[in-house]
Amino acid sequence: MANVEEKKNELDDKKIFTSNAQRTTTVAKGETIIELKDVTIRFNKNNLKVDNLKEYFIRLVTKQLMFQEFIALKDINLDIKKGEAWGFLGTNGAGKSTLLKVVSRILKPASGTVKVSGTVAALIELGAGIDPQLTARENIFLNGTLLGYSKAFIESKFDDIVEFSELQDFLDSPVKNFSSGMKTRLAFSIATAVEPDILIADEILAVGDMRFKKKCAAKMTAMLEDGTTLLYVSHNIAAVKKQCNKAMWLDHGNVVMVGDADTVCDAFKAEMDAPAPAKAQSKDKK
Ligand SMILES: Nc1ncnc2c1ncn2[C@@H]1O[C@H](COP(=O)(O)OP(=O)(O)OP(=O)(O)O)[C@@H](O)[C@H]1O
């Protein structure tokens, strides 16, 4: 396991993981567990097409790089109570993943405040925290160590993780040979083997097969019943309706609607089903 220890230090340095541990919050069901106040996230967008690193470097030292400030989230307010399940909807680039990264503390807002009162298991980017060079078995120990668990604790959860992932036959294969669905199985099984206060699941579950998706949905429901708070991003409106009781619809970093999941999902679906606006249609015809 020496290489697991080395990888842990390497990943710790890259801060891939958010702080995590088994359920610790003292927040009671129905009390605020996540609070965002006027949160704004800005990115720098490079306006020039730079084809290679050399050109990038030359433009950088000659101060020819042009950046444009881009607001990915604008003055977002959010109050999530313990035990709620929130779905985040919006078209591509609306700011959904950015919002999850703020709650996971991967991104720090340019302005506004973020309060998270509990432990977070974040399934945000497929493969984050999974080392492709290591085997599935080593990755379970690596992830567990990164999440702050003792070797004895990981060993006690090991069989559950393997059983849930259904990767028994691939335990000693390097993860680089895994399909994206297999990586998702591994990541989901590790993240949910413990009981985080908050489970954050981005679209990554979309790559699993239908049967595994159902299994993940059932697991998330069981976790919710057990008091976990869920933040869920999906383009599958039916899945959000089924899994969540609250929803937020984002568009270009702004909140369009927030409320109970059925109402927000129906409004979003109606907008998506509506014919494209005349302006866009005429632009397409040109
Ligand atoms: N690190 C970054 N640097 C610059 N721009 C970024 C960065 N991360 C995200 N963005 C931009 O912020 C906007 C919001 O991105 P985000 O990934 O949150 O959208 P999304 O709603 O999750 O979209 P999708 O449904 O396509 O996953 C996009 O325009 C994206 O290009």
The ligand as an ORCA input file, in Angstrom:
! r2SCAN-3c Opt
* xyz 0 1
  N     -12.976     26.786    -14.671
  C     -13.702     27.508    -15.490
  N     -13.151     28.526    -16.195
  C     -13.882     29.287    -17.030
  N     -15.203     29.119    -17.245
  C     -15.797     28.108    -16.575
  C     -15.085     27.248    -15.677
  N     -15.976     26.338    -15.171
  C     -17.159     26.619    -15.729
  N     -17.061     27.665    -16.552
  C     -18.156     28.283    -17.328
  O     -19.191     28.589    -16.408
  C     -20.462     28.348    -17.007
  C     -21.260     27.424    -16.121
  O     -20.660     26.144    -16.194
  P     -21.278     24.887    -15.440
  O     -20.356     23.747    -15.666
  O     -21.596     25.264    -14.054
  O     -22.637     24.667    -16.249
  P     -23.723     23.511    -16.110
  O     -25.028     24.161    -15.856
  O     -23.263     22.494    -15.120
  O     -23.710     22.923    -17.585
  P     -23.863     21.429    -18.170
  O     -25.311     21.100    -18.138
  O     -23.365     21.587    -19.577
  O     -23.003     20.530    -17.354
  C     -20.180     27.795    -18.396
  O     -20.309     28.839    -19.354
  C     -18.754     27.316    -18.324
  O     -18.107     27.440    -19.573
*
